[in-house]
Amino acid sequence: MSQQPSTNNYQLKVCGLTKLDQIQELISMNIDFLGFIFYEKSPRFVLNHLSLEEISEINHQGKVGVFVNESIEKIAEITEKAKLNFIQLHGDEDENFIKDLRKNVKKEVKLIKVFRVGETFNFQFSIFNSLVDYFLFDTDSKAFGGTGKTFDWQILNEIEISKPYFLSGGISLENIHQLSTINHQPLALDINSKFEIEPGSKDIEKIKNFTQIVKKIY
C-alpha cells in the first residue's frame, strides 16, 4: 500500500456498510477499504444488521471498524471477534487513550485517527504522529460523520500532514475535480452518504460510476 499516491492512484473506502450482498459486490469491484460503523447512535450502526461473526467471515484485508468514544475493552473485543484490519477513532480519543488501545489489540491492526475540520483547523495533531498509522479528515458537525457536507479542502494546504490520510465528508462526482488543488494528496477517498439509497444501503451503480470517472480524470 503506497504511502503517498500520485493523483491517479486514489484508493477508495466505502463506509457505513450493512448488507452482505452489497459488500460482496464492492469486493468484486476491488474496493480497498470496507467501513463498518460500531456507533449505536448512527443510522448505519452495523450490529443492527450483521453479527460480528458475519463480519469476521468477510474475506477482505481492508475491514475498518469505526468507533466513537467507545471503551478500549469494547473496541478490542469487537476488533478481535470481527477480525478487523483497521480501527478508525472518530470521537474525542486522546493520545493516552490511543497508547492504551495499542497495547490491547494485535500489532498488525492499523489505527486511523479522525480530525473533524470546520472553518479552520486548530488541532495539535502532530502528537498523534507516532501513535497512529493514518489520519482521516472529515467535516465537523455536532453529530459524528455522515453529514454529506464538504469542508474547505484548501485548509489542508495550510498544515503539514506527515501521515498518509483518508479524505472524507461529502465527496461526490460534483466536487472530485477539486482534488487536484490539494498539495499533499490523500491516500484514499472515503465515501458514504452521497452514495446511498437510504442509510446503510449503497447505490452500487453510482459507486461504479464514481470509480470509473475518478480513474478517467486522474
SULFEN-V889689 format. One record per backbone hydrogen bond with DSSP energy under -1.0 kcal/mol. CO is the residue of the C=O (numbers start at 1). NH is the residue of the N-H. Records with the same first field share a line. If there is no record, write none. Layout:
CO->NH  NH
This chain:
6->9
11->189
12->33
13->191
14->35
19->23
20->24
21->25
22->26
23->27
24->28
26->31
27->30
33->14
34->64
35->17
36->66
37->46
39->42
42->45
45->48
46->49  50
51->55
52->56
53->57
55->58
58->60
62->34
63->85  86
64->36
65->88
66->38
67->90
71->75
72->76
73->77
74->78
75->79
76->80
77->81
78->82
79->84
85->110
86->65
87->112
88->67
89->114
94->98
95->99
96->100
97->101
98->102
99->103
101->104
106->109
110->87
111->133  134
112->89
113->136
115->138
117->140
120->118
123->125
125->128
126->129
128->131  132
134->113
135->166
136->115
137->168
138->117
152->155
153->156
154->157
155->158
164->135
165->187  188
166->137
167->190
172->176
175->178
176->179
178->181
179->182
187->11
188->167
189->13
191->15
192->195
195->203
198->201
201->197  198
202->204
203->207
204->208
205->209
206->210
207->211
208->212
209->213
210->214
211->215
212->216
213->217
214->218
